[in-house]
């Protein structure tokens, strides 16, 4: 599932780094901590590799 915003893509990247052991789990906050707990490496990789061009900074709420 691709990221819908730049912030979502960046949070997925941080969570993926923690899953890979390149970043400490305790350094994660907010959305990235939730993603770390609930998503697999493959899901995080798909979300983190989304291109940022043309994406809004934040996802619009309805």
MDAnalysis code that builds the backbone (N, CA, C; Angstrom):
import MDAnalysis as mda
import numpy as np

u = mda.Universe.empty(186, n_residues=62, atom_resindex=np.repeat(np.arange(62), 3), trajectory=True)
u.add_TopologyAttr("name", ["N", "CA", "C"] * 62)
u.add_TopologyAttr("resid", np.arange(1, 63))
u.add_TopologyAttr("resname", ["UNK", "UNK", "UNK", "UNK", "UNK", "UNK", "UNK", "UNK", "UNK", "UNK", "UNK", "UNK", "UNK", "UNK", "UNK", "UNK", "UNK", "UNK", "UNK", "UNK", "UNK", "UNK", "UNK", "UNK", "UNK", "UNK", "UNK", "UNK", "UNK", "UNK", "UNK", "UNK", "UNK", "UNK", "UNK", "UNK", "UNK", "UNK", "UNK", "UNK", "UNK", "UNK", "UNK", "UNK", "UNK", "UNK", "UNK", "UNK", "UNK", "UNK", "UNK", "UNK", "UNK", "UNK", "UNK", "UNK", "UNK", "UNK", "UNK", "UNK", "UNK", "UNK"])
u.atoms.positions = np.array([
    [0.848, -1.164, 0.000],
    [0.000, 0.000, 0.000],
    [0.897, 1.232, 0.000],
    [0.800, 2.085, -0.989],
    [1.644, 3.268, -1.045],
    [1.213, 4.325, -0.027],
    [2.155, 5.160, 0.386],
    [1.863, 6.239, 1.332],
    [1.007, 7.290, 0.648],
    [0.146, 7.941, 1.423],
    [-0.730, 8.962, 0.876],
    [-0.199, 10.377, 1.107],
    [0.855, 10.506, 1.919],
    [1.442, 11.823, 2.175],
    [2.931, 11.678, 2.465],
    [3.634, 12.823, 2.451],
    [5.070, 12.826, 2.730],
    [5.344, 12.394, 4.169],
    [4.540, 12.870, 5.104],
    [4.745, 12.525, 6.513],
    [4.541, 11.035, 6.746],
    [3.542, 10.454, 6.099],
    [3.284, 9.027, 6.236],
    [4.455, 8.221, 5.672],
    [5.010, 8.660, 4.559],
    [6.147, 7.981, 3.945],
    [7.373, 8.065, 4.840],
    [7.591, 9.215, 5.457],
    [8.739, 9.390, 6.342],
    [8.594, 8.565, 7.615],
    [7.379, 8.485, 8.158],
    [7.146, 7.678, 9.355],
    [7.386, 6.201, 9.058],
    [6.972, 5.756, 7.878],
    [7.206, 4.366, 7.490],
    [8.697, 4.090, 7.360],
    [9.443, 5.033, 6.840],
    [10.890, 4.886, 6.713],
    [11.572, 4.770, 8.067],
    [11.128, 5.565, 9.031],
    [11.696, 5.508, 10.382],
    [11.381, 4.168, 11.038],
    [10.143, 3.695, 10.886],
    [9.751, 2.410, 11.460],
    [10.520, 1.265, 10.817],
    [10.738, 1.352, 9.519],
    [11.499, 0.318, 8.810],
    [12.950, 0.286, 9.290],
    [13.536, 1.450, 9.506],
    [14.911, 1.517, 10.008],
    [15.010, 0.857, 11.382],
    [13.999, 1.057, 12.217],
    [13.993, 0.436, 13.545],
    [13.832, -1.082, 13.430],
    [12.988, -1.543, 12.508],
    [12.800, -2.985, 12.306],
    [14.104, -3.634, 11.834],
    [14.881, -2.901, 11.030],
    [16.140, -3.429, 10.512],
    [17.283, -3.320, 11.522],
    [17.052, -2.589, 12.624],
    [18.068, -2.446, 13.653],
    [19.018, -1.287, 13.434],
    [18.701, -0.408, 12.500],
    [19.567, 0.732, 12.204],
    [19.181, 1.957, 13.030],
    [18.093, 1.856, 13.762],
    [17.608, 2.942, 14.604],
    [17.000, 2.312, 15.848],
    [17.114, 2.971, 16.986],
    [16.582, 2.371, 18.210],
    [15.058, 2.472, 18.240],
    [14.436, 1.460, 18.774],
    [12.982, 1.417, 18.871],
    [12.465, 2.538, 19.776],
    [13.236, 2.886, 20.796],
    [12.808, 3.919, 21.742],
    [12.830, 5.322, 21.132],
    [13.498, 5.503, 19.989],
    [13.539, 6.818, 19.348],
    [12.276, 7.099, 18.527],
    [11.443, 6.092, 18.328],
    [10.221, 6.265, 17.533],
    [9.131, 6.941, 18.360],
    [8.372, 7.816, 17.703],
    [7.275, 8.509, 18.366],
    [6.073, 8.556, 17.433],
    [4.898, 8.620, 18.000],
    [3.675, 8.830, 17.221],
    [3.387, 7.738, 16.214],
    [3.158, 8.162, 14.969],
    [2.752, 7.240, 13.906],
    [3.800, 6.181, 13.611],
    [5.069, 6.557, 13.677],
    [6.117, 5.590, 13.360],
    [6.156, 4.462, 14.390],
    [5.869, 4.772, 15.652],
    [5.832, 3.731, 16.685],
    [4.657, 2.778, 16.436],
    [3.516, 3.329, 16.054],
    [2.360, 2.489, 15.734],
    [2.608, 1.597, 14.537],
    [3.267, 2.154, 13.519],
    [3.596, 1.377, 12.328],
    [4.579, 0.259, 12.672],
    [5.548, 0.558, 13.525],
    [6.546, -0.441, 13.937],
    [5.863, -1.651, 14.560],
    [4.863, -1.387, 15.399],
    [4.190, -2.469, 16.112],
    [3.223, -3.250, 15.229],
    [2.566, -2.566, 14.302],
    [1.460, -3.201, 13.590],
    [1.771, -3.696, 12.174],
    [2.902, -3.289, 11.595],
    [3.169, -3.634, 10.199],
    [4.411, -4.511, 10.055],
    [4.412, -5.318, 9.005],
    [5.560, -6.175, 8.720],
    [6.620, -5.377, 7.955],
    [7.814, -5.947, 7.836],
    [8.887, -5.291, 7.080],
    [8.474, -5.045, 5.629],
    [7.803, -6.016, 5.044],
    [7.394, -5.887, 3.636],
    [6.396, -4.743, 3.459],
    [5.430, -4.635, 4.371],
    [4.452, -3.548, 4.292],
    [5.134, -2.194, 4.471],
    [6.036, -2.115, 5.442],
    [6.757, -0.864, 5.677],
    [7.617, -0.490, 4.477],
    [8.267, -1.472, 3.866],
    [9.105, -1.210, 2.701],
    [8.274, -0.641, 1.554],
    [7.097, -1.226, 1.313],
    [6.227, -0.745, 0.232],
    [5.791, 0.700, 0.489],
    [5.480, 1.011, 1.753],
    [5.023, 2.351, 2.083],
    [6.182, 3.351, 2.046],
    [7.352, 2.941, 2.504],
    [8.500, 3.845, 2.562],
    [9.090, 4.144, 1.190],
    [8.947, 3.234, 0.230],
    [9.543, 3.473, -1.083],
    [8.657, 4.316, -1.996],
    [7.515, 4.765, -1.524],
    [6.632, 5.624, -2.295],
    [7.349, 6.932, -2.643],
    [7.238, 7.345, -3.868],
    [7.842, 8.607, -4.297],
    [7.105, 9.771, -3.642],
    [7.834, 10.786, -3.221],
    [7.232, 11.935, -2.539],
    [6.698, 12.986, -3.499],
    [7.170, 12.979, -4.730],
    [6.766, 14.009, -5.682],
    [5.250, 13.966, -5.906],
    [4.607, 15.107, -5.748],
    [3.174, 15.207, -5.979],
    [2.319, 14.830, -4.780],
    [2.945, 14.427, -3.691],
    [2.185, 14.052, -2.497],
    [1.986, 15.282, -1.619],
    [0.846, 15.386, -0.938],
    [0.668, 16.485, 0.011],
    [1.550, 16.249, 1.231],
    [1.854, 17.315, 1.966],
    [2.669, 17.176, 3.170],
    [1.925, 16.361, 4.211],
    [0.655, 16.686, 4.403],
    [-0.176, 15.947, 5.358],
    [-1.420, 15.434, 4.635],
    [-1.901, 14.283, 5.053],
    [-3.113, 13.721, 4.485],
    [-4.309, 14.548, 4.923],
    [-5.187, 14.888, 4.019],
    [-6.361, 15.685, 4.355],
    [-7.390, 14.838, 5.081],
    [-7.977, 15.402, 6.107],
    [-9.043, 14.698, 6.835],
    [-10.382, 15.037, 6.226],
    [-11.300, 14.123, 6.336],
    [-12.641, 14.365, 5.777],
    [-13.536, 15.009, 6.784],
])
